[in-house]
Amino acid sequence: MNAHQFQGKWKQFKGELKTQWGKFTDDDLRQIEGSYDKFVGKAQELYGDRKEELMKWADEWYQRSLHKVEEAGTGQKTR
């Protein structure tokens, strides 16, 4: 996921981010405000050695969100 893609999905992403990675506060999310660089910095600050795991989760979340949009466009049910 690149910075432009991140910004475009921010509203959907931040809810699941907070649910899955509970160290992110509402204040953190307001500070990040869709900035990929700020997200990466905050991930490093909050999760340190687990940052790579978090970034992998974020990329996988983005890929799943694309598949949901594609399936909705073809009328297929999402899993």
N, C-alpha and C positions, 0 to 999 in steps of 0.2 A: 504494500500500500504506500503510495507516495503522498506528499503534502496536500496536493489538490484533491485527491480521492478522500483523504482523511477529513478535510474541511467539509466536503460535500455530504459525508455520512455522520458528521459530528452529533447531530441531535439524536439519531437512533443509537449511535455507539455509546454515548456517555451513560445512558441508563444501564446497559449491560455491563459496561466497564465497572461501574460502582457496585453492581451486584456481584460480579465475579472477582473483583479485586478491591476488597472492602477498605483498603487504606486510603482510597481517594475520597476526599470530602467534597461537599457542595462548593466550598470555597476554592478547592483545587480545580474543580471543573469550570468554575467561572474564570479563574486565572488562565486556564488552558484555552478556553473559548475557541476550539477548533484549530488551534495552531499545533501542527505536528511536532515542531521543534520543542515547544513548551511541554507537550505530552511526553516526549522522549526524556526530557530533563526531569520532569516530575516522576516518571517511571523509575529513573535511575535513583532519584532521591528517596523514594518510598520503598523500592524493592531491591535496589542494589544488585546483588548476585542473582536475583530472579528476573532481572530486567529482560533478558533474552527470552525467557519463557513467556513473559507478558507480551513482548513484541510478536512472538510466534502466534499467541492467542489472538492478538489484534489482527494480524494478517489472515488468519483462518476465519475470524468473524467477518472480515470484509468479503472474503470469497463466498461464504455462506449467504451474505446479504445480496450478492450479485446473483446467485442461483435462485434465491427467492423471487427477485424481480423478474428474472428470465422465465421462471415457471409461472408466475402470475400473468405474464404477458401471453403465454401460450395456453392458459386455462388449465394447466396441470396443478394438482394439489402439491403443496410443499410438505415436507416431512416434519 
